Amino acid sequence: MGQTESVWAVVLLSLVAANWPFVTQRLFGIFNLKNGKNLAIRLGELIAMYFVVGGIALLLEQRLGQIAPQKWEFYAISATAFITFAFPGFVWRYLLKGKTA
């Protein structure tokens, strides 16, 4: 997998992972919670998914060569992008689904 494919894979994985907490009622898509998930659990799951995707991105970058050093600006921008990717799932869960149900 080349650099371009790795970048697109991380972007698509980020898009799916950012929306996953809002799509499913199971914790991480695996564990069934007795009372379901509230917003706090979904946000915690979103943060965990950010770190999982970041780890996968780091692994892909390491396979391509030397890992570039990152400063706080990189993490601020990547976290903001991840939250932006989560917007469709949030809108569907809390703004649209409540009106149709």
C-alpha positions in Angstrom: 0.0 0.0 0.0 1.5 3.3 -1.1 1.3 6.7 0.6 -1.8 7.9 -1.2 -3.7 4.7 -0.5 -2.7 4.9 3.2 -4.0 8.4 3.5 -7.3 7.6 1.9 -7.6 4.5 4.1 -7.1 6.5 7.2 -9.6 9.2 6.1 -12.3 6.6 5.3 -11.5 4.7 8.5 -11.8 8.0 10.4 -15.2 8.7 8.8 -16.6 5.3 9.8 -15.1 5.2 13.3 -16.3 8.7 14.1 -19.9 7.9 13.3 -19.8 4.4 14.8 -20.7 5.5 18.4 -23.9 7.2 17.1 -25.0 4.3 14.8 -25.0 1.5 17.2 -26.5 1.0 20.7 -23.7 -1.5 21.7 -20.5 -0.3 23.3 -17.8 -0.4 20.7 -20.3 -2.4 18.6 -19.7 -5.5 20.8 -21.0 -5.1 24.3 -24.7 -4.8 25.0 -25.5 -2.3 27.7 -28.5 -2.8 29.9 -29.6 0.8 29.8 -28.3 1.7 26.4 -25.8 4.5 25.7 -26.2 8.1 26.7 -24.3 11.1 25.2 -21.4 10.8 27.7 -20.8 7.2 26.8 -20.9 8.0 23.1 -18.4 10.8 23.6 -16.1 8.5 25.5 -16.4 6.0 22.8 -15.7 8.7 20.2 -12.4 9.6 22.1 -11.4 5.9 22.2 -12.1 5.6 18.5 -9.9 8.6 17.8 -7.0 6.9 19.6 -7.6 3.6 17.8 -7.6 5.3 14.4 -4.5 7.3 15.4 -2.7 4.1 16.3 -3.6 2.5 12.9 -2.4 5.7 11.2 0.8 5.5 13.1 1.3 1.9 12.1 0.7 2.7 8.4 3.1 5.7 8.6 5.7 3.5 10.2 5.4 0.9 7.4 6.0 3.7 4.8 9.2 4.9 6.5 10.3 7.1 9.4 7.6 8.6 11.6 7.4 12.4 11.3 7.5 14.1 14.7 4.2 15.9 15.6 3.5 18.8 17.8 0.3 19.8 19.6 -1.0 21.5 16.5 -1.3 18.3 14.6 -3.3 16.6 17.4 -5.6 19.6 17.7 -6.3 19.6 14.0 -6.8 15.8 13.7 -9.1 15.8 16.8 -11.1 18.6 15.3 -11.4 16.8 11.9 -12.5 13.6 13.7 -15.2 15.5 15.6 -16.3 17.1 12.3 -16.5 13.6 10.7 -18.8 12.6 13.6 -21.3 15.3 12.8 -23.5 13.2 10.4 -23.9 10.5 13.0 -24.7 13.0 15.8 -27.3 14.7 13.6 -28.9 11.4 12.7 -29.0 10.1 16.3 -30.1 13.2 18.2 -31.8 15.5 15.7 -33.4 13.4 13.0 -34.0 10.0 14.6 -36.0 11.6 17.5 -38.4 13.3 15.0 -39.1 10.2 13.0 -39.6 7.8 15.9 
